[in-house]
Amino acid sequence: MNTTITYYVEQMEATLLSDLAMQNESNLYDIAHDMLTTQSREDFASICQAYEVVKHNLLG
């Protein structure tokens, strides 16, 4: 896993944990979608891979 994917994994996990602590509803798909719309097109594959990594970590 390269550093860009690791960065996005950490961002997604931090957002999920923050939302959990604040008792906000959080959806991993929505978080990834927001990243895809706000980040550069060059990071599309990295964000998608990070989404899969976080999803796998959550589901075990």
C-alpha positions as CSV (number, residue, x, y, z in Angstrom):
1,M,0.0,0.0,0.0
2,N,1.5,3.3,-1.0
3,T,1.5,6.5,1.1
4,T,-1.4,8.1,-0.7
5,I,-3.7,5.2,0.0
6,T,-2.5,5.1,3.6
7,Y,-3.3,8.8,3.9
8,Y,-6.8,8.3,2.7
9,V,-7.3,5.3,4.9
10,E,-6.3,7.3,7.9
11,Q,-8.6,10.2,6.8
12,M,-11.6,7.9,6.4
13,E,-11.0,6.2,9.7
14,A,-10.5,9.5,11.5
15,T,-13.8,10.8,10.0
16,L,-15.7,7.7,11.1
17,L,-14.3,7.8,14.6
18,S,-15.0,11.5,14.9
19,D,-18.6,11.0,13.8
20,L,-18.9,8.2,16.2
21,A,-17.6,10.2,19.1
22,M,-19.9,13.1,18.2
23,Q,-22.8,10.7,17.8
24,N,-23.3,11.8,14.2
25,E,-24.5,9.3,11.6
26,S,-21.6,8.3,9.4
27,N,-21.5,6.3,6.2
28,L,-18.3,5.1,4.7
29,Y,-19.6,5.3,1.2
30,D,-20.6,9.0,1.7
31,I,-17.2,9.8,3.2
32,A,-15.5,8.2,0.2
33,H,-17.9,10.0,-2.2
34,D,-17.1,13.4,-0.6
35,M,-13.4,12.7,-1.0
36,L,-13.8,11.8,-4.6
37,T,-15.7,15.0,-5.4
38,T,-13.3,17.3,-3.5
39,Q,-9.9,15.7,-4.2
40,S,-8.0,15.8,-7.5
41,R,-8.8,13.3,-10.2
42,E,-5.3,11.9,-9.9
43,D,-6.2,10.4,-6.5
44,F,-9.4,8.6,-7.7
45,A,-7.8,5.1,-7.6
46,S,-6.2,5.7,-4.2
47,I,-9.4,6.8,-2.7
48,C,-11.2,3.8,-4.1
49,Q,-8.5,1.5,-2.8
50,A,-8.6,3.2,0.6
51,Y,-12.4,2.7,0.7
52,E,-11.9,-1.0,0.2
53,V,-9.2,-1.2,2.8
54,V,-11.4,0.5,5.4
55,K,-14.4,-1.5,4.5
56,H,-12.4,-4.7,4.9
57,N,-11.1,-3.5,8.2
58,L,-14.6,-2.8,9.5
59,L,-16.1,-6.1,8.3
60,G,-13.1,-8.2,9.4
